[in-house]
Amino acid sequence: MSLKNRLVEFKRRLQVYNKPKIFGIGANKTGTTSLKAAMDDLGFIVGDQRKGELLLEDWAHRDFSNIIKLCRQGQFFQDVPFSLPNTYVILDNTFPNSKFILTVRDSAEQWYNSITKFHGKKWGKDGQIPTKEDLVNADYIFKGRAWRANRLIFDTPENQPYQKDRLLSFYNNYNDNVKYYFRTRPDDLLVLNVGEKGAYKKLCDFLKVESKRKEFPWKNKTINK
């Protein structure tokens, strides 16, 4: 790393030193991109999402050392691997006094429709739900990464990578486990449906910040679709 890059990194770490961490732990396609935009707009130092995505294999092997290291470079993090099972438990123990935001949809059915529609547009043939072949040939980060992610995250048959019942169970179980884990600590977890009226104020109240905005700065909006 060059001296200039080292100075940039040092200044960044100095900015977040001793500041509490905030983690968006909602499953992908629950308004996480809009939450990220809101956190950036509110002045929080948002971590590098792509660096997080590259740590999927670390998460799969339950090696959280690099994930923890990444967390020292920012204040707010979301998406993979922060949206995956077990991560929030490790982060909660590693970074005391952190805040967690569990973004949710109106229902598991709505989430399923959103994630399959989104992935269909990215990787499916004619917008259809992607098959194994589609995912294997998808060029995202690297060829086949979409298939690898599907295998590591979802317990679905290879010939039905988006089997509905399995994905609905994944979504419901994950959310239930998060809420159960924080059941005695309501001040540390915010369950947030960004599509609901008043959601932005709810976020600001939870973070104890003020904003002139009234609504979320929408990104990738599919909340009502």
N, C-alpha and C positions, 0 to 999 in steps of 0.2 A: 504494500500500500504506500502511495506517495505521501510526502510530508503534508501536502495540501489536503489530501483526503483524510489523513490522520487528524488534522486540525478541525476539519468539518465534523468528523465523527466525535472528536473530543467535545466540541461545542454543543453538539446534539445531546450527548450523554449528560453534559452539565445542565442542560435545560430540563431534563427529566429526572435529575438526581433527587431522590427523596420525595418525589411527587407520587401520590397514590396511583396505582394502575387501574385501568378500567377495561374490562373485557366484554366484547359483544360475543356471546356464546350461542346465539340462536342458530338453528340450522340454516344452510344456504337457501335462498329464495323465501326468506321471511322478512324482507326489508332491510337486510344487513348493509347493502350498498347505500341506501338512504340514511341509515344510522351513521355510517362512516362519514358521509358528506356533512351530516349535522354536527358530528364531533369536530370535524375539521373547521367548520364554520364557527363553532363556539370557542375555537382557539386551542383545542387539545392537540398534542403532538401525535399524529397518527402514524403507526408503525407501517413498515413496508409489507404490503399484502403479498406480493409475489415471493418475497423471501420466506414468508410463512408457508405458502403453498408448496414450496420446494422441500419443506420438512415433513411432508406426508409420510414418507418411509420411516422417519424417526418416530413419529407418532405410532405407526403400525407396530414397531418393535418396542414400544413403550420406553423409548429413550428420549427423555425430555430435556436433556442437557442443552442442546442447541436451541430448543424452543425457549427455554429460560434465558439463554444468552441473547436471543433476539429481543426479548421483552425489555431488556435493559437499554434498547435503542429508541424507545418511544414510550408513549403514555397510554394510548388506546390501540387495541388490536381486535380484529374480527376475522371471519372467514376461516378456512382451513389453515392450521389444525385447531384453532380456538373454538370452532363450532362442532368439534367431535367429542365423543364420549371419553371420559377420564381426564381430559386436559384441564377442565375447570378445577378439579380436585387438587391436582398438582400445583396449579397456579395459586390457588387459595392458600395452600400451605407454604408456598415459596414467597409470596408477596402479601404479607399481612395487611389488613385494612384496604384491600382492593375492593372495587365495586364490579358487579356482574350484571349484564343486561341480556335477558333471554327474550329475543324477538320471536313472536309467534304469529300465525295466521288465524283466521276465523275458525278454521277446522283443519284436520289432517287431510281431508279430501281436497280442500282448496290448495294446500301446500303441494300435494301430489300433482294436481293439475298444473300448478305453476312450474315445478321443477321439470316435469316431463315436456311441457311446452317449450321451456327455455332450452333444454338440452336438445329437443327435437329441431329447433331452429338452428342451433349451433352445429349439430352433428348428424341428425337424422336425414333420411332420404325424403325429400319433399315435405320436410317439417314433421315427419312422423316420429314416434318414440324410437330412439336409437336402438339398434340391435347390437349384438356382440361385434359383428363385423364392422358396423359403423364406428363403434368406440375404439376398436383396435386400430382402425385407419385414421382416426381423428388426429389432427395435428394441433395439439394444445400443449404448450410448454415443450413437449416432445411427442413424437408419434407414439400412440398407444397409451399415453398417460391417462386419458379419460377412462380407458378400460381398466387400467391398474387402480385408479381411484375408486371406480365402481366396485371392484373386487374387495378392496380393503375396507370400504365403508359400509356397503350394503350386503346383507346375507341373502342374496337372491340367486336363483339358478342361472347358469351360464347362458342358457337359451332364452331366458327372460330376465335380463338385467334390471328391468324396472317393474318387476312383478308387484302389482298394486298392494296386495295384502302385506307383503314383507316391508314395503316402504312405509305404509301407514303405521305398522307396528314400530318401525324404527323411529319415526317422528314422535309418536305418542310416548313410547318408552323413554326416549331421550328427555323430552320435556318433563315427564313425571319424575324422572330421576334427579334432574336439576332442582326442581321445586322441593322434592323431598330432602335433598342434601341441605338446602338453605332454609328449611322449614322453621327453624328457631331463630333465624337471623334476617328478618324482613327488611332491615335497613341496608343489607348488603346485596340484595337481588331485586332487580326491577323486571317484572314480566311485562313486555311492551308489545302491543299490536300497533304498528306505525300507521295502519290504515284507519284507526279509530279517531273520532273527533277528540281533540284535547290531548292527543298522544305526545305532541311536542312539548307542551307545558309539563306533562307528567315527567318527561325526560329531564327537563330543566330543573324541576323541583327535586328530583332524585339526586341530581348532580350538584344542587345548590348553586346554580348559575342563572344569570338573567340574559335575555335576548330580546331584540326588537321583533324577531320573527314570531309568527303565530302558528306556522305549519312547517313540516319538514321540507328541506330542499330535495325534492324527489330525484332519484336516480334509478334507472332500470325499473320504472314503475309498472308492476304487474299486480299490484295489491288487489285490485277489484276485478281481475280477469280470471 
